[in-house]
Amino acid sequence: MNGKGYPDGIGGDEIPLNVRIISVADTFDAITTDRPYQAGRDFPQALEILNKHAGVKYDPILVDAMHSAYAKGDLRKTEVRRGAVVPVSQPAAP
């Protein structure tokens, strides 16, 4: 939001809305999903992290929307199971 991380130094409402939405959603997902380097945190912790950076890194209106969605019960933890990696044969080189 402050323009320090976005190309050309644009900030605030100059950053397209879809980019601001994806930024909040992607960060929330990264915080709440298990990663090889850390366990996922619970939703209230993730919302607190977003809130801490609202107005600097994230659009405060969108962070508030995430809080509202959580309060209404619209956010749910889902378990994602990754399938086995299946090798795909490559065509032989001519």
C-alpha positions as CSV (number, residue, x, y, z in Angstrom):
1,M,0.0,0.0,0.0
2,N,2.9,2.4,0.7
3,G,4.4,1.8,-2.8
4,K,7.7,0.5,-1.5
5,G,7.1,-3.0,-2.9
6,Y,5.1,-2.4,-6.0
7,P,6.7,-1.7,-9.4
8,D,7.0,2.0,-10.3
9,G,6.5,3.0,-6.7
10,I,2.7,3.3,-7.0
11,G,0.7,2.9,-3.8
12,G,-2.7,3.0,-2.3
13,D,-5.6,3.2,-4.7
14,E,-3.2,3.3,-7.7
15,I,-2.6,-0.4,-7.1
16,P,-5.3,-2.3,-9.0
17,L,-8.0,-3.7,-6.7
18,N,-7.5,-7.3,-7.9
19,V,-3.8,-7.1,-6.9
20,R,-4.7,-5.8,-3.5
21,I,-7.2,-8.6,-3.0
22,I,-4.8,-11.3,-4.1
23,S,-2.1,-9.8,-1.8
24,V,-4.3,-10.2,1.3
25,A,-5.7,-13.6,0.3
26,D,-2.2,-15.0,-0.7
27,T,-0.7,-13.8,2.6
28,F,-3.6,-15.3,4.6
29,D,-3.1,-18.6,2.8
30,A,0.6,-18.6,3.3
31,I,0.2,-18.0,7.0
32,T,-2.5,-20.6,7.6
33,T,-1.1,-23.4,5.4
34,D,1.5,-25.9,6.6
35,R,4.8,-25.3,4.8
36,P,8.0,-27.3,4.9
37,Y,9.6,-24.6,7.1
38,Q,6.7,-23.9,9.5
39,A,3.3,-25.2,10.6
40,G,0.3,-23.2,9.5
41,R,-1.1,-20.8,12.1
42,D,-4.8,-20.5,13.1
43,F,-7.1,-18.0,11.6
44,P,-7.0,-15.5,14.5
45,Q,-3.2,-15.3,14.4
46,A,-3.2,-14.8,10.6
47,L,-5.8,-12.0,10.9
48,E,-3.7,-10.4,13.6
49,I,-0.6,-10.4,11.3
50,L,-2.6,-8.9,8.5
51,N,-4.0,-6.3,10.8
52,K,-0.5,-5.4,12.0
53,H,0.4,-4.5,8.4
54,A,-2.9,-3.0,7.3
55,G,-2.3,0.4,5.7
56,V,1.4,-0.3,5.1
57,K,1.5,-3.6,3.2
58,Y,-2.2,-4.5,2.8
59,D,-5.3,-2.5,2.1
60,P,-7.0,-1.9,5.4
61,I,-10.5,-2.2,3.9
62,L,-9.7,-5.7,2.6
63,V,-8.1,-6.7,5.9
64,D,-11.4,-5.6,7.6
65,A,-13.3,-7.7,5.0
66,M,-11.3,-10.7,6.0
67,H,-12.1,-10.1,9.7
68,S,-15.8,-9.8,8.8
69,A,-15.8,-13.0,6.8
70,Y,-14.1,-14.8,9.7
71,A,-16.6,-13.3,12.2
72,K,-19.5,-14.4,10.0
73,G,-18.1,-18.0,9.7
74,D,-17.4,-17.6,6.0
75,L,-13.8,-18.7,6.3
76,R,-13.2,-22.4,6.8
77,K,-10.0,-24.5,7.0
78,T,-9.9,-27.1,4.4
79,E,-7.5,-30.0,4.1
80,V,-5.7,-30.3,0.9
81,R,-4.2,-33.6,0.0
82,R,-1.5,-33.5,-2.6
83,G,-1.6,-36.5,-5.0
84,A,1.4,-38.5,-5.8
85,V,3.7,-37.2,-8.5
86,V,3.3,-39.3,-11.5
87,P,6.1,-39.2,-14.1
88,V,5.1,-38.4,-17.6
89,S,7.1,-40.0,-20.3
90,Q,8.6,-37.7,-22.8
91,P,8.6,-38.4,-26.5
92,A,11.9,-39.7,-27.8
93,A,14.1,-37.1,-29.5
94,P,14.2,-37.5,-33.3
